[in-house]
Amino acid sequence: MNNETGSFFQPSFFTRRRFLATAGASALLAVAQPRLARGEDNDGKINLGLIGCGGRGTWITDLFLQNGHYNVVAVADYFPDRAEAAGEKFKVDKARRFSGLSAYQRLLDGKLDAVAVESTPYFHPIHAAAAIEAGKHVYCAKPVAVDVPGCQTVAESGRKASEKKLVFFVDFQTRAHPSYQEAVRVVHAGGIGKIVSAEGAYQTGDIWSGNDTAIRNSPGDNEVRLRGWGADRTFSGDIITEQNIHALDVASWILDAAPLRAVGSGGRTRPALPNGVWDNFSLIFEYPNDVRLTFSSKQAGKGWEDIACRAYGQTGVIDTHYFGVVKVLCDDAYNGGTMTNLYTDGVVNNISSFHKAITTGDFSNPTVAPSVRSNLTTILGRTAAYRHGEVTWDEMIKANEKWEADLKGLKA
């Protein structure tokens, strides 16, 4: 890692302003016409390829089509049944339905403008980087990576995208919702005064039990493990990176900084599974200016469920809930109301923003840096929990721990 890349991964560098200065200053000044691989009917739509044809991949592709500004022209997934099913659903030419580990490469060799990366999180940095190298715009699911080197790859891909006049967009729903945007704006404008402390939570039931059972029943079968990736630590990044990132991203957004260190613990209440994910984390993150964020998560059992973040200031508080209220209590109080369908509404907004950035030539790619910062925050917390101790941000970046998935037996 060169000095420039290393400095980018220091906490103080994780601001939108710094990212724009390092990644896209020239792109912001350029007046560029969008380069689109128009279909034969010249309908003016963006030709989109889907990488990852599982449940979310096919669901989000429906939303791309409902937007009205996209054609789906190619699909790729490791599993042939998923690629074929998506191809049939979206009426993709049979010659442009690809499967196997190299499916994404064959998809990128074709004529298209953009890709939606909805594959297993472990592969996100690889698939996104290849798409940028191939000159395609990228719409990428969170988390952007499962380890520090993967985050570095995504940060570099964001810089390259701006240099090549391409759009790289990361799909976080909360950041796209007007209620969240206004609430955070009030905080950043000083509405609640100096922030004293914060807390976050991601409390849900067990959503990976089916995958856990399938892997347990077929030990050593990596295709089963890949299909059930949510229960596998390396493929998913564990629940704190793959799931809990929603709450920790909002915390990073509100606090507008990377944590200096984290201390914590966690574990697994269900029976042990080799390389299985944990189902609970408890952490304290220390941020600049002597601010601490307490965080807890569980994906087990039943009862109260919430994805929340609350920050306490000297003159007020911001209170956000993915499936509940978003409001700021202060002299300039703001009540964004109750979220009705944030999971879908945020994606709909993001798909529209992706189209607008492409067609207006906005290659500043402002979603990349904060998404990398949030991803690294989850990895910091995960590392501290695994050690049942304290880890600093600098230690995590210097260690540069790379996770390697077992791909033995998988088809090329």
C-alpha positions, 0 to 999 in steps of 0.5 A: 500500500503506497503512502497516498492510499495509506493516508486515505485510510486514516480516519480524518480522510473519510469525508466527502470533501476529501474524497472529491478532492482526491478522486474526482476533482477533474471529473467535477470540472469536466463537461462530459456526454454520457457514453451509452451502448444504446440498444438496436432500437435506440430507445435511449435507455441504459443497458444493464447487466445483473451480476448476482441473480439471487433473491435481492438481485432479481427483486432489485432488477424489477425496480430498475425496470419499473424505473423505465430508463433501463434495459436488462441485457445480460445476467450472471450468477455462479449457479446456472439455475439462477442465471436461467431463471433470471434470464427467463424472467427478464427476457434476456437472450439465452446467449447472454445468461452466464454461470460459473465463477467467471460468469461476470467476466463474460457478461462484462465482455458484452455490449452494455452500459452498467452493471448491478453488483448483487453477488455474494459480498465476498466478490463485490470488490472483484466484480466492481473493479472488473466492471470499472476496468471494462468501462461500465458504470457500477451500482453496488450492493452493500457491504462493499467488501468483507475485509480491509483489502477489499475496502481498499480495492473499492476505494481505488475503484471509486477513484478510477471510476471518477478518472474514467468518467464512470459512475460508481454508486453504493446502495444504502437506503437510509442515505437516500431517504429525505427524512434521514437526509433532513434529520442529519442536516439539522444535526450537522448544522449544529441543531443538537449542539456538540454530540456527547454520545451515541448508541446504535442497535440491530436487533432481529430474529434469526434469518440465516437458520435455513442456510445454516441447516443446509451447510450443516447437512452437507459438510464440505460442499462448497456449492451449498456453502456458497448458495447459503452464503449468509451463514458463512463468515467469509462469504458474508463478512459476518452479520456485523458487516453484512447486516449490522452495517445499516445501523453503523452506517447511519452512526458514521453519517451522523458522527461524520468520522471514522472511529479511533478504536473499538472494544467489545465481544460477542458470540454465537448462541446456536450450535457451532458451525465451522466458519459460521457467523456469530449471532450477537455483538456488543461493542463500544466505539471511541470517536474523535472529540471524546465521543463514544458509540455503544452498539449491540446486535443480535440475530437470534430468538424472537421479540423486539426488533429494531435497526436504530441509531440515536445521538445525544447532543448538548441541546438535543437528540437525533433518533432514527429507526429503519422501520420506525420514526426519524426525528430530531428533538431540539429547539429547531425540532424536526419530525420526519415521521414514520418510515413506511417502506424504506427498504424499497423506497430507498432503492427506488431513489437510488436507482433514479440517482444512478440514472441521473448521475450517468445521464448528466455526467456527474462522476463525483461518486460521493457514495463511495468514501462514506460506504468504505468508511462504514464498512471499515467501521464494521470490520473494526468492531468485528475484529475487536469482538473476535479478540474480546478486546480492543483494536485501534483503527490504525492497527486494523489498517496496518494489519490489512487482514485478507479473508480467503474463501474456500473455492475448492470444487467450484466451477470456473 
